[in-house]
Amino acid sequence: MIKILVVDDHDLVRTGIVRILNDVKDFKVVAEADCGEEAVEFCRRHSPDIVLMDVSMPGIGGLEATRKLAKVCDSARVICVSMHKENPIPSKIMQAGAFGFLTKDAEPSEMIDAIYKVQSGQKYVSPDIAQQIAIGHLDLNSDNPFEQLSDRELEITMMLTRGVKVPDIAKHLNISAKTVNTYRYRMFDKLNIATDVELTHLALRHKLIVSN
């Protein structure tokens, strides 16, 4: 029996994933968590086999939680599940110690297959994402400015480009608005821009986000 922890701060998403997994006889969802801190604490005490981890969550977030799990509970293999498809996010997740990466629009069959493969010791990345990562590694002259951002800066970038306001970002990440703005201006300095509009245009240019 494969013991699975499901981590996502959206109840509806978490419930949907749990229902899919509960239909597989070899799987047992042993717990659910809505933030990275809860995930790390549960894994430290109970050592699940697989952790399905959202990337963007309140508190430490999926990237940092994955790093912590690699240190304190290396027997738990993390598969990150994210709405973000473009590099550098998938690369950063895998570098943090994840064994897999799925997008939230993946078919249930792909999620089930990924869990089996990761449990057997393999790594699994959705094919289109794997191609992006491979191309990124081959492109030694990559000029993607977002590569230089920290995990938290990248997380805040994605929220700003979706139109999320600073107070809402602060609430979501469980930090102060002042801290969000500190990250924001640090990002602006690294990216050589001055406004959220410029940030969005830059993200579109480098395909970090796509226009509707």
C-alpha positions as CSV (number, residue, x, y, z in Angstrom):
1,M,0.0,0.0,0.0
2,I,1.4,3.4,-1.0
3,K,0.8,6.0,1.7
4,I,0.1,9.5,0.3
5,L,-0.1,12.9,1.8
6,V,-2.0,15.5,-0.2
7,V,-0.9,19.2,0.3
8,D,-2.9,22.0,-1.2
9,D,-4.4,25.2,0.3
10,H,-7.6,24.9,-1.8
11,D,-10.1,22.6,-0.3
12,L,-11.8,21.9,-3.6
13,V,-8.6,20.9,-5.4
14,R,-7.5,18.8,-2.4
15,T,-10.8,17.0,-2.2
16,G,-10.8,16.2,-5.9
17,I,-7.3,14.8,-5.8
18,V,-8.2,12.6,-2.7
19,R,-11.2,11.2,-4.5
20,I,-9.1,10.2,-7.5
21,L,-6.5,8.5,-5.3
22,N,-9.1,6.7,-3.1
23,D,-10.4,4.9,-6.2
24,V,-7.0,3.2,-6.6
25,K,-6.7,0.0,-4.5
26,D,-2.9,0.4,-4.0
27,F,-3.2,3.9,-2.6
28,K,-4.1,5.2,0.8
29,V,-4.4,8.9,1.5
30,V,-3.1,9.1,5.1
31,A,-3.5,12.8,5.6
32,E,-4.2,16.2,4.0
33,A,-2.5,19.5,4.7
34,D,-3.1,23.1,3.5
35,C,0.4,24.5,3.9
36,G,4.0,23.6,3.7
37,E,4.6,23.8,7.5
38,E,1.9,21.2,8.1
39,A,3.3,18.9,5.4
40,V,6.8,19.0,6.9
41,E,5.5,18.3,10.4
42,F,3.4,15.4,9.3
43,C,6.2,13.9,7.3
44,R,8.6,14.2,10.2
45,R,6.3,12.2,12.4
46,H,4.6,9.7,10.0
47,S,6.9,9.3,6.9
48,P,4.4,8.9,4.0
49,D,5.7,7.3,0.8
50,I,4.5,10.1,-1.5
51,V,3.7,13.8,-1.0
52,L,1.6,15.5,-3.6
53,M,2.6,19.1,-3.1
54,D,1.1,22.3,-4.4
55,V,3.7,25.0,-5.2
56,S,2.0,28.2,-4.3
57,M,0.6,28.1,-0.8
58,P,0.6,30.3,2.4
59,G,3.6,30.2,4.6
60,I,6.8,28.6,3.4
61,G,5.3,27.4,0.1
62,G,5.8,24.2,-1.9
63,L,9.4,24.9,-3.0
64,E,10.8,25.5,0.5
65,A,8.7,22.7,1.9
66,T,10.2,20.3,-0.7
67,R,13.7,21.4,0.3
68,K,13.0,20.8,4.0
69,L,11.5,17.4,3.3
70,A,14.6,16.4,1.4
71,K,16.6,17.1,4.6
72,V,14.3,15.9,7.4
73,C,12.3,13.1,5.7
74,D,14.1,11.8,2.6
75,S,12.0,8.7,2.5
76,A,9.0,10.8,1.5
77,R,9.1,11.4,-2.3
78,V,7.6,14.7,-3.4
79,I,5.6,15.1,-6.6
80,C,4.8,18.8,-7.1
81,V,1.5,19.7,-8.7
82,S,1.3,23.3,-10.1
83,M,-0.6,25.5,-12.4
84,H,2.7,27.0,-13.5
85,K,4.2,25.3,-16.6
86,E,7.0,27.6,-17.7
87,N,10.6,27.5,-16.6
88,P,12.2,28.4,-14.2
89,I,9.5,27.0,-11.9
90,P,9.7,23.3,-12.9
91,S,13.5,23.4,-12.9
92,K,13.6,25.0,-9.4
93,I,11.1,22.4,-8.1
94,M,13.2,19.5,-9.3
95,Q,16.4,21.1,-8.0
96,A,14.8,21.4,-4.7
97,G,14.5,17.7,-4.4
98,A,11.2,16.8,-5.9
99,F,10.8,13.4,-7.7
100,G,8.1,14.6,-10.0
101,F,6.2,17.5,-11.5
102,L,2.7,17.5,-12.7
103,T,0.5,20.4,-13.9
104,K,-3.0,20.8,-12.4
105,D,-4.6,20.1,-15.8
106,A,-3.0,16.6,-15.9
107,E,-5.3,13.7,-16.5
108,P,-6.0,11.5,-13.4
109,S,-4.3,8.6,-15.2
110,E,-1.1,10.6,-15.5
111,M,-1.1,11.4,-11.8
112,I,-1.6,7.7,-10.9
113,D,1.1,6.7,-13.3
114,A,3.5,9.3,-11.9
115,I,2.9,8.0,-8.3
116,Y,3.7,4.4,-9.3
117,K,6.8,5.5,-11.1
118,V,8.1,7.7,-8.4
119,Q,7.4,5.1,-5.7
120,S,9.5,2.6,-7.8
121,G,12.4,5.0,-7.6
122,Q,12.0,6.8,-11.0
123,K,11.5,10.5,-11.6
124,Y,8.5,11.7,-13.5
125,V,7.9,15.0,-15.2
126,S,5.0,15.7,-17.6
127,P,6.5,15.3,-21.2
128,D,6.0,18.9,-22.3
129,I,7.6,20.2,-19.1
130,A,10.5,17.7,-19.4
131,Q,11.2,19.1,-22.8
132,Q,11.3,22.6,-21.5
133,I,13.7,21.6,-18.7
134,A,16.0,19.8,-21.1
135,I,16.1,22.7,-23.5
136,G,16.7,25.1,-20.7
137,H,19.7,23.0,-19.5
138,L,21.1,22.9,-23.1
139,D,20.8,26.6,-23.6
140,L,23.9,27.9,-21.9
141,N,23.3,31.4,-23.1
142,S,19.7,31.6,-21.8
143,D,18.7,35.2,-21.2
144,N,15.7,34.5,-19.0
145,P,16.0,37.1,-16.3
146,F,13.6,35.2,-14.0
147,E,16.3,32.6,-13.5
148,Q,18.0,34.9,-11.0
149,L,15.0,35.3,-8.7
150,S,14.8,33.4,-5.4
151,D,12.0,30.9,-4.8
152,R,9.9,33.4,-2.8
153,E,10.5,36.2,-5.4
154,L,9.4,34.0,-8.2
155,E,6.3,33.0,-6.2
156,I,5.4,36.6,-5.7
157,T,6.1,37.4,-9.3
158,M,3.6,34.8,-10.4
159,M,0.9,36.3,-8.1
160,L,1.6,39.9,-9.3
161,T,1.3,38.9,-12.9
162,R,-2.1,37.3,-12.2
163,G,-3.3,40.7,-10.8
164,V,-3.2,39.7,-7.1
165,K,-2.9,42.8,-4.9
166,V,-0.1,43.1,-2.4
167,P,-2.4,42.8,0.7
168,D,-3.9,39.6,-0.7
169,I,-0.4,38.2,-1.4
170,A,0.6,39.0,2.1
171,K,-2.4,37.2,3.5
172,H,-1.9,34.2,1.2
173,L,1.8,33.8,2.1
174,N,1.2,34.7,5.8
175,I,3.7,37.6,5.7
176,S,3.3,41.4,6.1
177,A,2.5,43.7,3.1
178,K,5.7,45.5,3.9
179,T,7.7,42.3,3.4
180,V,5.9,41.6,0.1
181,N,6.9,45.1,-1.1
182,T,10.5,44.5,0.0
183,Y,10.5,41.4,-2.2
184,R,8.7,43.3,-4.9
185,Y,11.3,46.1,-5.1
186,R,14.1,43.6,-4.9
187,M,12.7,41.8,-7.9
188,F,12.2,45.1,-9.8
189,D,15.9,45.9,-9.2
190,K,17.1,42.4,-10.4
191,L,14.9,42.6,-13.5
192,N,15.7,46.3,-14.2
193,I,12.0,47.3,-14.2
194,A,9.9,49.8,-12.2
195,T,6.2,48.7,-12.3
196,D,3.9,45.7,-12.1
197,V,2.9,46.4,-15.7
198,E,6.5,46.1,-16.8
199,L,6.8,42.9,-14.8
200,T,3.8,41.4,-16.6
201,H,5.1,42.4,-20.0
202,L,8.5,40.8,-19.2
203,A,6.8,37.6,-17.9
204,L,4.8,37.4,-21.2
205,R,7.9,38.0,-23.3
206,H,9.7,35.1,-21.6
207,K,6.6,32.9,-21.6
208,L,6.5,32.7,-17.8
209,I,2.8,33.4,-18.3
210,V,0.6,33.3,-21.3
211,S,-2.0,35.9,-22.4
212,N,-5.6,34.9,-22.5
